Amino acid sequence: MQSEGRKAHWEGIYTSKSENEVSWFQENPAPSLELIAQIGATPASAIIDIGGGASRLVDNLVEQGFEDVTVLDLSETALEAAKARLRDDAGHVHWILADVTVWEPLKAYDIWHDRAAFHFLTGDHDRAAYVARLERALKVGGYAIIATFALDGPEQCSGLPVVRYDPESLGQTLGRSFRLVDTRRHAHATPWGTEQSFQFSVFCHGPSPAPTR
Ligand SMILES: C[S@@+](CC[C@H](N)C(=O)[O-])C[C@H]1O[C@@H](n2cnc3c(N)ncnc32)[C@H](O)[C@@H]1O
């Protein structure tokens, strides 16, 4: 899908549905918070939530004292909803309105978090563009926490096809600069009570491997 079509799709979703009318709504983003704590994040850790949308992860991070939090999403409506919810605290957060596949990162982060955005990239070109941004925007020694639908998860979300991953296939897609350090499955309960299988995987960004001759 082209960037404009993708943006129009997500704007359509966020302008027509309220927070708890979307399948991915989480009152408490506990799996993400647990993994962020487990990798040893401190309040000074720079963290970016890719495709953060209107997620409540940012509220929790600000409440826990994280001082350098960025939320990136291509939907202005989603970002505005999160800002309105945070009120004065929104001013302590960096907001980036962009499609991650064409975004030009201006700094490097300690933690890259993505829950349910990467799996919408079904084309090789888009996936390669994502990984190129991940390599540039994540410090060497930093961690990427990426949650996708698991192999037994849904084949579609929000009317769009997704690619389902296990930790190995996700690692292969990210390439040799990323070493899998942790993984867990999570059964997400949608607001209407059905279950979706997610796979959360944590990768450490190592130095780029030397080119082979
Ligand atoms: C299923 S929602 C998940 C939202 C949030 N991560 C959460 O856990 O509540 C997917 C989000 O990714 C965003 N998104 C999809 N493709 C994107 C892209 N290429 N660049 C940036 N954001 C994207 C959508 O606007 C949407 O907010």
The ligand as an SDF file (V2000), in Angstrom:
LIG
                    3D

 27 29  0  0  0  0  0  0  0  0999 V2000
   -3.2770   -1.6440   15.2930 C   0  0  0  0  0  0  0  0  0  0  0  0
   -2.8420    0.0180   15.5990 S   0  0  0  0  0  0  0  0  0  0  0  0
   -1.8270   -0.1130   17.0640 C   0  0  0  0  0  0  0  0  0  0  0  0
   -1.7080    1.1980   17.7940 C   0  0  0  0  0  0  0  0  0  0  0  0
   -0.8240    1.1500   19.0530 C   0  0  0  0  0  0  0  0  0  0  0  0
    0.5150    0.7000   18.7510 N   0  0  0  0  0  0  0  0  0  0  0  0
   -1.4310    0.3070   20.1250 C   0  0  0  0  0  0  0  0  0  0  0  0
   -0.8310   -0.6890   20.5280 O   0  0  0  0  0  0  0  0  0  0  0  0
   -2.5170    0.6860   20.6030 O   0  0  0  0  0  0  0  0  0  0  0  0
   -1.6150    0.3470   14.3360 C   0  0  0  0  0  0  0  0  0  0  0  0
   -1.1040    1.7590   14.3800 C   0  0  0  0  0  0  0  0  0  0  0  0
   -0.0230    1.8900   13.4750 O   0  0  0  0  0  0  0  0  0  0  0  0
   -0.1600    3.0840   12.7430 C   0  0  0  0  0  0  0  0  0  0  0  0
    0.5480    2.8510   11.4790 N   0  0  0  0  0  0  0  0  0  0  0  0
    0.2450    1.9230   10.5360 C   0  0  0  0  0  0  0  0  0  0  0  0
    1.1490    1.9430    9.5470 N   0  0  0  0  0  0  0  0  0  0  0  0
    2.0390    2.9170    9.8750 C   0  0  0  0  0  0  0  0  0  0  0  0
    3.1890    3.4380    9.2420 C   0  0  0  0  0  0  0  0  0  0  0  0
    3.6190    2.9360    8.0750 N   0  0  0  0  0  0  0  0  0  0  0  0
    3.8680    4.4460    9.8320 N   0  0  0  0  0  0  0  0  0  0  0  0
    3.4400    4.9470   11.0260 C   0  0  0  0  0  0  0  0  0  0  0  0
    2.3520    4.5030   11.6690 N   0  0  0  0  0  0  0  0  0  0  0  0
    1.6640    3.4900   11.1030 C   0  0  0  0  0  0  0  0  0  0  0  0
   -1.6590    3.3080   12.6180 C   0  0  0  0  0  0  0  0  0  0  0  0
   -2.0100    4.6400   12.3790 O   0  0  0  0  0  0  0  0  0  0  0  0
   -2.1170    2.8100   13.9780 C   0  0  0  0  0  0  0  0  0  0  0  0
   -2.1180    3.8430   14.9300 O   0  0  0  0  0  0  0  0  0  0  0  0
  1  2  1  0
  2  3  1  0
  2 10  1  0
  3  4  1  0
  4  5  1  0
  5  6  1  0
  5  7  1  0
  7  8  2  0
  7  9  1  0
 10 11  1  0
 11 12  1  0
 11 26  1  0
 12 13  1  0
 13 14  1  0
 13 24  1  0
 14 15  1  0
 14 23  1  0
 15 16  2  0
 16 17  1  0
 17 18  1  0
 17 23  2  0
 18 19  1  0
 18 20  2  0
 20 21  1  0
 21 22  2  0
 22 23  1  0
 24 25  1  0
 24 26  1  0
 26 27  1  0
M  CHG  2   2   1   9  -1
M  END
$$$$
